[in-house]
Amino acid sequence: MSITLCMTLKDEADILVRCLDSVLPHVDEVLITDTGSVDGTRELLADRYGIRPLSRTLEPARFYSVTDVRNELYGLAKTDWVFYLDADEVLAGESGPRLVEATRSAPASIGGFFGKWSTQFEGEEVFEDYKLFTFRRGYRKRGLAHANVQLDIREKGGRAAWLDGFVVAHFPKSRGFKEKRKLYRWRLSKVIAYEPGWFRHNWFAGYMEFQDGDHERALALFRPLIESRSRFFPVEGLNARMVAIDALLRLGRADEARKTLDEALSFFAEVCDDFEVAINFRIRPWLLEAGSRLAAGDLDGIRAYRFSC
């Protein structure tokens, strides 16, 4: 089996070498789209790697979403598997050989692989999450904001698996971070209206409000997702319930937090066999610990863990 690296870039010359040097020895094809770099990214790709990226412009009518240009790349891949990285991510340790071996030996029932995603913002401690980095050709990302492939895998009746020993280190750039968050907030507000019922948008929009301390606004954004009990967005639904519990406790609404926890445990029982819920190593322990703390009256000890968004 063979692997295509796909990337979408804009002004990444300062961090791109670190990323590419970690992954190029382990892939068979490289496809890159540049969406308007002016910092020498295109020249760096050509001079150092002999790569000439496609040039594309993000469309205002699509709220400057990168989903379409990424899916275009996936459609051009000539290999069996697609591997997607952002420029601020780096393959760690023996992840490259693990990826090659896994794609070579994967049964036909496996449509993709999750791996550990270790994020470190500048000056802060590392925190662990996961991400689906690798998938079979033919799958596509879904949604105009924070799109991912597991939604397509789920809708088509497939599944993805956890890949032991596969780690991607994520180093978000501090440069332009506030402007990027402002753009994401605007984009999410637009796509929630444009794609009603695509509740993944509600999760990210609500979490941004929670991070910024507007707990009432976060709860309002989470509500449609939670009330839907959508099995198409099981992890987003569980994440929203967890953060909602934290928000309610911060607002002094302990009885509502208890009810939300009971409902979260009920929903978890419904969706625990979903392939993404099953590999998520944080949700179940958090729910169990929150239940124990609520029973003991330790409300201050219940805090949602961090997400990289």
C-alpha positions as CSV (number, residue, x, y, z in Angstrom):
1,M,0.0,0.0,0.0
2,S,1.2,3.6,-0.7
3,I,0.5,6.9,0.9
4,T,0.0,10.5,-0.4
5,L,0.8,13.4,1.9
6,C,-1.8,16.2,1.4
7,M,-1.3,19.7,2.8
8,T,-3.0,23.1,2.4
9,L,-0.7,26.1,3.1
10,K,-0.6,29.8,3.4
11,D,2.5,31.7,4.7
12,E,4.1,28.7,6.5
13,A,7.8,29.2,5.4
14,D,9.0,29.7,9.0
15,I,7.7,26.2,10.1
16,L,7.3,24.2,7.0
17,V,10.8,22.5,6.9
18,R,10.3,21.0,10.3
19,C,7.0,19.4,9.3
20,L,8.0,18.2,5.8
21,D,11.4,16.7,6.9
22,S,9.6,14.6,9.5
23,V,7.2,13.0,7.0
24,L,8.6,12.9,3.5
25,P,10.7,9.8,4.0
26,H,7.5,7.9,4.7
27,V,5.2,8.9,1.9
28,D,5.1,8.0,-1.8
29,E,3.4,11.2,-3.2
30,V,3.0,14.8,-2.1
31,L,0.1,17.1,-3.1
32,I,0.1,20.7,-1.7
33,T,-2.3,23.6,-2.3
34,D,-1.2,27.1,-1.6
35,T,-4.0,29.6,-0.9
36,G,-2.1,32.8,-1.2
37,S,1.3,32.8,0.4
38,V,3.5,35.9,0.2
39,D,6.3,34.9,2.6
40,G,8.3,32.6,0.4
41,T,6.4,29.4,1.1
42,R,6.0,28.6,-2.6
43,E,9.7,29.3,-3.3
44,L,10.8,27.1,-0.4
45,L,8.7,24.2,-1.7
46,A,10.2,24.5,-5.2
47,D,13.9,25.2,-4.2
48,R,14.2,22.7,-1.3
49,Y,11.8,19.9,-2.3
50,G,11.1,20.3,-6.0
51,I,7.4,20.7,-5.1
52,R,5.2,23.0,-7.1
53,P,1.9,23.5,-5.3
54,L,-1.5,24.1,-6.8
55,S,-2.7,27.7,-6.4
56,R,-6.3,28.2,-5.1
57,T,-8.3,31.1,-3.7
58,L,-10.6,30.6,-0.8
59,E,-14.1,31.7,-1.7
60,P,-16.1,34.3,0.3
61,A,-19.3,32.6,-0.7
62,R,-18.0,29.5,1.2
63,F,-16.9,31.6,4.2
64,Y,-13.2,31.1,3.3
65,S,-13.5,27.4,4.1
66,V,-10.5,25.2,3.2
67,T,-12.7,22.0,2.9
68,D,-13.2,22.2,-0.9
69,V,-9.5,22.7,-1.7
70,R,-8.5,19.9,0.6
71,N,-11.0,17.5,-0.9
72,E,-9.8,18.5,-4.3
73,L,-6.3,17.3,-3.3
74,Y,-7.7,14.0,-1.9
75,G,-9.4,13.4,-5.2
76,L,-6.0,13.8,-7.1
77,A,-4.2,11.3,-4.9
78,K,-2.9,8.2,-6.9
79,T,-2.2,6.1,-3.8
80,D,-4.3,3.9,-1.6
81,W,-4.1,6.1,1.5
82,V,-4.1,9.8,2.2
83,F,-2.2,11.3,5.1
84,Y,-3.0,14.9,6.0
85,L,-0.9,17.2,8.1
86,D,-0.9,20.9,8.9
87,A,2.4,22.8,8.7
88,D,2.4,23.3,12.5
89,E,2.4,19.5,13.0
90,V,5.4,17.1,13.2
91,L,5.6,13.3,13.1
92,A,7.2,12.2,16.3
93,G,9.5,9.2,17.1
94,E,8.8,6.1,15.1
95,S,5.4,7.3,13.9
96,G,6.5,7.2,10.2
97,P,7.4,3.5,10.1
98,R,4.3,2.7,12.2
99,L,2.1,4.5,9.7
100,V,3.7,2.7,6.7
101,E,3.3,-0.8,8.4
102,A,-0.3,-0.1,9.5
103,T,-1.5,1.0,6.0
104,R,0.2,-2.1,4.4
105,S,-1.4,-4.6,6.8
106,A,-4.8,-2.9,7.4
107,P,-7.9,-5.1,6.8
108,A,-10.4,-3.8,4.2
109,S,-12.8,-3.0,7.0
110,I,-10.6,-0.2,8.3
111,G,-11.1,3.2,6.6
112,G,-8.7,5.3,8.6
113,F,-6.4,5.5,11.6
114,F,-6.5,7.8,14.6
115,G,-3.3,8.8,16.4
116,K,-2.2,10.7,19.5
117,W,-2.2,14.5,19.0
118,S,0.2,16.2,21.5
119,T,-0.5,20.0,21.5
120,Q,1.8,22.6,23.0
121,F,1.0,26.3,22.8
122,E,4.0,28.5,23.2
123,G,5.0,28.8,26.9
124,E,2.4,26.2,28.0
125,E,2.4,22.5,29.0
126,V,1.6,19.8,26.5
127,F,-1.9,18.3,26.5
128,E,-3.0,15.1,24.8
129,D,-5.8,14.6,22.4
130,Y,-6.4,12.5,19.2
131,K,-6.9,13.1,15.5
132,L,-7.7,11.1,12.4
133,F,-4.7,11.7,10.2
134,T,-4.8,8.9,7.7
135,F,-7.7,7.5,5.6
136,R,-8.3,5.5,2.5
137,R,-8.6,7.2,-0.8
138,G,-12.3,7.9,-1.6
139,Y,-13.2,9.4,1.7
140,R,-13.7,13.2,2.0
141,K,-13.8,15.8,4.7
142,R,-17.3,17.1,5.6
143,G,-18.5,20.5,6.9
144,L,-17.4,24.0,6.1
145,A,-15.6,24.6,9.4
146,H,-13.4,22.2,11.4
147,A,-14.2,19.6,8.8
148,N,-13.1,16.0,9.4
149,V,-13.1,12.7,7.6
150,Q,-14.7,10.4,10.3
151,L,-18.1,11.9,9.5
152,D,-17.8,10.6,5.9
153,I,-16.5,7.2,7.2
154,R,-19.5,7.0,9.6
155,E,-22.1,7.9,7.0
156,K,-20.7,5.3,4.6
157,G,-20.8,2.6,7.2
158,G,-17.1,2.3,7.7
159,R,-14.9,2.5,10.8
160,A,-11.5,3.8,11.8
161,A,-9.0,2.3,14.3
162,W,-6.5,3.5,16.8
163,L,-2.8,3.3,15.8
164,D,-0.5,2.5,18.7
165,G,2.8,4.3,18.7
166,F,1.7,7.0,16.2
167,V,2.1,10.5,17.6
168,V,1.9,13.9,15.9
169,A,3.3,16.9,17.8
170,H,1.3,20.0,17.3
171,F,2.9,23.5,17.8
172,P,0.2,26.2,17.1
173,K,1.7,29.5,16.1
174,S,1.3,32.4,18.4
175,R,1.7,34.8,15.5
176,G,-1.7,36.0,14.3
177,F,-3.6,33.7,16.8
178,K,-6.0,36.4,17.9
179,E,-6.9,37.3,14.3
180,K,-7.3,33.6,13.5
181,R,-9.7,33.1,16.4
182,K,-11.7,36.1,15.3
183,L,-12.0,34.7,11.8
184,Y,-13.0,31.3,13.2
185,R,-15.7,32.9,15.3
186,W,-17.1,34.8,12.4
187,R,-17.0,31.7,10.1
188,L,-18.7,29.5,12.7
189,S,-21.5,32.1,13.1
190,K,-22.1,32.0,9.4
191,V,-21.9,28.2,8.8
192,I,-24.3,27.5,11.7
193,A,-26.9,29.4,9.7
194,Y,-25.7,28.0,6.4
195,E,-25.6,24.3,7.4
196,P,-28.4,24.0,10.1
197,G,-28.3,20.7,11.8
198,W,-24.6,20.2,11.2
199,F,-24.1,20.2,14.9
200,R,-20.3,19.9,14.8
201,H,-20.3,23.7,14.2
202,N,-22.3,24.2,17.5
203,W,-19.7,22.3,19.4
204,F,-16.8,24.4,18.2
205,A,-18.7,27.7,18.5
206,G,-19.8,26.9,22.0
207,Y,-16.4,25.8,23.1
208,M,-14.9,29.1,21.9
209,E,-17.4,31.0,24.0
210,F,-16.7,28.8,27.0
211,Q,-13.0,29.5,26.6
212,D,-13.7,33.2,26.5
213,G,-15.8,33.0,29.7
214,D,-19.3,33.5,28.2
215,H,-20.8,30.5,29.8
216,E,-24.4,31.4,29.0
217,R,-23.6,31.9,25.3
218,A,-21.8,28.6,25.3
219,L,-24.8,26.8,26.8
220,A,-27.1,28.3,24.2
221,L,-24.9,27.1,21.3
222,F,-24.6,23.6,22.8
223,R,-28.3,23.2,23.4
224,P,-29.3,22.2,19.8
225,L,-26.6,19.6,19.7
226,I,-27.4,18.2,23.1
227,E,-31.1,18.1,22.5
228,S,-30.7,16.4,19.1
229,R,-29.0,13.3,20.7
230,S,-27.5,13.0,17.3
231,R,-25.6,9.7,16.8
232,F,-24.0,11.2,13.7
233,F,-22.1,13.6,16.0
234,P,-21.5,11.4,19.1
235,V,-18.2,12.8,20.2
236,E,-19.2,16.4,19.6
237,G,-22.4,15.7,21.7
238,L,-20.4,14.2,24.6
239,N,-17.9,17.0,24.5
240,A,-20.7,19.6,24.6
241,R,-22.3,17.8,27.6
242,M,-19.0,17.7,29.4
243,V,-18.3,21.4,28.9
244,A,-21.9,22.3,29.6
245,I,-21.6,20.6,33.0
246,D,-18.5,22.7,33.8
247,A,-20.3,25.9,32.6
248,L,-23.4,25.1,34.7
249,L,-21.3,24.6,37.8
250,R,-19.4,27.9,37.2
251,L,-22.8,29.6,37.0
252,G,-23.9,28.0,40.3
253,R,-26.5,25.7,38.7
254,A,-25.5,22.4,40.3
255,D,-28.9,20.8,39.9
256,E,-28.9,21.3,36.2
257,A,-25.3,20.1,36.1
258,R,-26.4,16.8,37.8
259,K,-29.2,16.4,35.3
260,T,-26.9,17.0,32.4
261,L,-24.4,14.4,33.7
262,D,-27.2,11.8,34.0
263,E,-28.2,12.6,30.5
264,A,-24.6,12.4,29.3
265,L,-24.2,9.0,30.8
266,S,-27.4,7.9,29.1
267,F,-26.2,9.2,25.8
268,F,-22.7,7.6,26.3
269,A,-24.4,4.2,26.8
270,E,-26.2,4.7,23.4
271,V,-23.1,5.6,21.4
272,C,-20.2,3.9,23.2
273,D,-19.8,1.4,20.3
274,D,-19.2,4.1,17.8
275,F,-15.7,3.7,16.4
276,E,-14.6,7.2,17.4
277,V,-16.2,7.1,20.9
278,A,-14.5,3.8,21.4
279,I,-11.0,5.1,20.8
280,N,-11.5,8.4,22.7
281,F,-9.4,7.8,25.8
282,R,-10.7,10.9,27.7
283,I,-14.5,10.9,27.7
284,R,-15.4,7.8,29.8
285,P,-12.9,8.5,32.6
286,W,-14.1,12.1,32.8
287,L,-17.7,11.1,33.1
288,L,-17.0,8.6,35.8
289,E,-14.8,11.0,37.8
290,A,-17.4,13.8,37.4
291,G,-20.1,11.5,38.8
292,S,-17.9,10.6,41.8
293,R,-17.1,14.2,42.5
294,L,-20.8,15.3,42.2
295,A,-21.8,12.5,44.6
296,A,-19.1,13.7,47.1
297,G,-20.1,17.3,46.7
298,D,-16.7,18.3,45.2
299,L,-18.1,20.6,42.7
300,D,-15.0,22.8,42.3
301,G,-13.0,19.7,41.2
302,I,-15.1,19.2,38.1
303,R,-13.6,21.0,35.2
304,A,-13.7,20.1,31.5
305,Y,-10.3,19.1,30.0
306,R,-8.8,21.1,27.3
307,F,-9.3,20.9,23.5
308,S,-7.1,22.2,20.8
309,C,-9.5,24.7,19.3
